[in-house]
């Protein structure tokens, strides 16, 4: 087998895996950030009410 072909296949696989990982992880990170921000703003509102 040609080494360049193997390298290209491996790079392609790594790219696909990286894309899938990003598509899987990014939404969860965004959701976690949103929840943190929501909790923080609620805490600040509670402090203001007291």
C-alpha positions as a Markdown table, in Angstrom:
| # | Residue | x | y | z |
|---|---|---|---|---|
| 1 | Unk | 0.0 | 0.0 | 0.0 |
| 2 | Unk | 1.1 | 3.5 | -0.7 |
| 3 | Unk | 2.2 | 5.4 | 2.4 |
| 4 | Unk | 0.7 | 8.7 | 1.1 |
| 5 | Unk | -2.6 | 6.9 | 0.7 |
| 6 | Unk | -2.5 | 5.6 | 4.2 |
| 7 | Unk | -1.6 | 9.1 | 5.6 |
| 8 | Unk | -4.5 | 10.6 | 3.7 |
| 9 | Unk | -6.9 | 8.0 | 5.0 |
| 10 | Unk | -5.7 | 8.5 | 8.6 |
| 11 | Unk | -6.0 | 12.3 | 8.3 |
| 12 | Unk | -9.5 | 11.9 | 6.8 |
| 13 | Unk | -10.5 | 9.6 | 9.7 |
| 14 | Unk | -9.1 | 12.0 | 12.3 |
| 15 | Unk | -11.0 | 14.8 | 10.7 |
| 16 | Unk | -14.3 | 12.9 | 10.8 |
| 17 | Unk | -13.7 | 11.8 | 14.3 |
| 18 | Unk | -12.8 | 15.4 | 15.4 |
| 19 | Unk | -15.9 | 16.8 | 13.7 |
| 20 | Unk | -18.1 | 14.2 | 15.3 |
| 21 | Unk | -16.5 | 14.9 | 18.7 |
| 22 | Unk | -17.1 | 18.6 | 18.3 |
| 23 | Unk | -20.7 | 18.1 | 17.2 |
| 24 | Unk | -21.2 | 15.9 | 20.3 |
| 25 | Unk | -19.3 | 18.0 | 22.9 |
| 26 | Unk | -20.0 | 21.6 | 21.9 |
| 27 | Unk | -23.8 | 21.6 | 22.4 |
| 28 | Unk | -23.2 | 20.2 | 25.9 |
| 29 | Unk | -20.6 | 22.8 | 26.8 |
| 30 | Unk | -22.9 | 25.6 | 25.5 |
| 31 | Unk | -25.8 | 24.1 | 27.6 |
| 32 | Unk | -23.7 | 23.9 | 30.7 |
| 33 | Unk | -22.6 | 27.6 | 30.2 |
| 34 | Unk | -26.2 | 28.7 | 29.8 |
| 35 | Unk | -27.2 | 26.9 | 32.9 |
| 36 | Unk | -24.4 | 28.4 | 34.9 |
| 37 | Unk | -25.3 | 31.9 | 33.7 |
| 38 | Unk | -29.0 | 31.3 | 34.5 |
| 39 | Unk | -28.1 | 30.1 | 38.1 |
| 40 | Unk | -25.9 | 33.1 | 38.6 |
| 41 | Unk | -28.5 | 35.6 | 37.4 |
| 42 | Unk | -31.1 | 34.0 | 39.7 |
| 43 | Unk | -28.7 | 34.2 | 42.6 |
| 44 | Unk | -28.1 | 37.9 | 41.9 |
| 45 | Unk | -31.9 | 38.5 | 41.7 |
| 46 | Unk | -32.4 | 36.8 | 45.0 |
| 47 | Unk | -29.7 | 38.9 | 46.6 |
| 48 | Unk | -31.3 | 42.1 | 45.3 |
| 49 | Unk | -34.7 | 41.1 | 46.6 |
| 50 | Unk | -33.4 | 40.7 | 50.2 |
